[in-house]
Amino acid sequence: MKKIAVLLSGCGVFDGTEVHEAVLSLLAITRAGGQYQCFAPDIDQMHVVNHLTGEVNTEETRNVLVESARIARGEVLNASSLDINDYDALVVPGGFGAAKNLSNFATTGSRCHINPIVETFIREFALARKPVGFVCISPVMIPHIYGQGSLGTIGNDSDIAHAFNEMGGKHQAAAVEDIVVDEANKVVSTPAYMLATSVLEAHIGIEKLVNKVLEMID
């Protein structure tokens, strides 16, 4: 049975992991015959957002690992504990946490950097030539990990696509149900809720991504 790491960034679309994308990823992995293990970095979130009102709560701080445990039903490991030999591939769901906690793309755009713990975690898979699937906004990390000419998609947002290209990547526009495959780097990406208007639309692309990631495992 193939074992897939899933990297989370908190819990909640506006300040952490997009919950639908995470659950759909876990379901797709299981339906495809794989086994998953959730991970998250033990760091503070950039901020805390009230998901009912959209307001930022300046009085509260939350931890990404602790919040990710909500999605993983407690079964989440510290990203620093990764043993790359135990895993065949990685999937990174989206949500603003990917652009606020895993990286700072939300505030700095193409000048962003990836949290060092997160960069080390993802780079382990890249160096081991193990496939990685990036969902929604998380593909903005692809150029930093895979370098010049690496392929990816966030859908069709022209500003984010421009930033992706400025970082050295090669953005390809894609519809919500599509995936973009970088065969050379073993990277797959899909827009999901960058474009999706329903959980069903998000599901189609995510299932294709997971199936392709598993297919690319040596």
N, C-alpha and C positions, 0 to 999 in steps of 0.2 A: 504494500500500500504506500502510495506517495504521500510524503508529509510536507505540508505547506505552511510556512510562517505567514501570519497576517499582522501587519504593523498598524496599530491604532494610534490616534492622536487626541484622545479624550472622548467625550460623549456629548454629541449635539452638533448639528450642522454649523452653527454660527461661531462656535469656539472650540470645537473638537471634531471627532469623526462624524460623518454623515451616517446616521444609524441605519437607514435603509440600505445604503451601499455596503456597510459592514455585514449586515445580516444576509443580504443577497449573496455576498462573496462567500460567506461561510456555508450557506446552503448549496451554492453551486459547486464548491469544493467537495462537499459531502456527496452530492448527487452524482458527481463524476467519479466517485470511488476513492477520493483522497481523504486525508486526515489533516486537520488544521490545528495550529497552536497560535494563540494570540500573543503579541508582544506590545509593549509601549515603553517609551523612555520615562525614567523617574525624574521628571522636571515639572516646574510650574507652568501652567497655561499662560499665554500672553495676557489674557483677561477673561472675565466671566461675563457671559451674555445671558440676560433673561430671555428665554426663547418664546415667552408669551408676548412680551412687549417690544423686544428687540433692543432694550436698553442695556448698556454696559454697567455692571455693578462694581463700582470702584472700591467698595468696602470688603470685597471677598477675594480670596485666592483659592485656586484648586490645583490639584496635582494630576498630570496627564495619566500616569500609571493607575492611580486610584480611580479616576473617572472612567478610564478604559475598562476597568473591571466590571462596570455596570453592563457593558455590552457583552463581555466575555463570561458573564455569570461567575466572576471571581477567578476564572481560569486564565490568567494573564501573567506573563513573565516579563521581568525587567529586560529591556532591550540590550543592556550591557552583558546579559548572561548568555547571549547567543553562542551556540556551538554549531558552526556552519555545516559540520559533517552530519548533523542530525536532520537536516532539511534539504529538500529537493528543489524548492522554489519559494518565491515570496509574492504576496499580493498586498498592495497598499491602497485601501479605500480612501475616498476623498473627504470632503467637508473642509470648512475653513481652518480646522486644526492643522491640516497639511501645510497651509500657507501662513499659519500663525505660530504653531508650536513646533512642528517638525522642521519648518524653515521660517524665514521672515519675509517671504515673497509678498505677503499682503501689505507690508509697509514699505518695502524697498524695491519691489519689482525686479527688473533684470540685474540689479546690484545685490540681490539677495545672497544669503549663505544658508547652508543647511546646518542644523544643530549638530555639533561634533559627534554625539552619541548616535544620532540617526544616520549621519553620513557614514560612519564606520559600519553600522549595521547593514545598510543597503550595499555598501561597497564590498562587503564580504561575499554577497551573492554575485556581484559583477565580476569580482576577481576569480571566483570559483566557476564562472561560466554557467551559472544556474539562472533559469528564466525568472523574470520579474514582471508582474502586471501592475500598472499604475492606473488608478481610476479617478475620474472627475478632474479636480485641480491638482492632484498629486503629481501628474506628469511634469509640472514645472521643475521638478528636481532632476529630471532625466539628464539635461545637458551638464549639470554639475558632476554627476556620477559617471556618465558615459562619454562625455567630451564632444568634440567637434563633429558635426554631421549626424549626431544621434537623432533618431526619428521618434516623434510622439505627437499626440493630439490632445487638445482640451476642447475640441468641438470646432466652433467657428468664430470665437471672440477675437476680433482683430487686434486689440491691444495686448491681450495675453499672448496671442500667437507671435506678435512682434517682439515681445519680451523674450519668449522662448527662443526665437531666432537670434536675438541680440546676445543671449547667453551661449551661443554656439550650436544650438540644436537646429533641427530642420522640422518645422511644424507642418503637419498635413491636416487640412480641414477634414472633418468627418461628421456624419450624421449620428444621431443618438444611438442607433442600433449597430453602428459600425465599430470595428477595432482597427488600429494601425499597428502593424508588426514590423519591428526592426530585427530582421533575421540575424544580422551580423552581431548585434549586442544581446540577442535573446530578450528583447523588451517588447511588451504589449501594452497598449493604452486604449482607453475608451472614454467618451465624454460623460456618460451617466448623467448626473444632475446638473452638469454644466448646460445641458440641453433638455433633459427629460422633464416632462410635465406630469408624469405618473410613475408609480412604482413599477408598473408593468414595462414601461419604456426603459427605465433604468435596468431592469432585470435582463432584458434581451442582450444588451451590450456586455453587461457584466458576466453573464453566462458564457457568451462567446469568448470573452477574455480569459476566464478561468479555464475553459476547455483548451484554448490555444496554449496557455501557460503549461498545462499538464502535458499536452502533446509535445512540447519542446524539451521536456525533461529527457536527459540522456538515459 
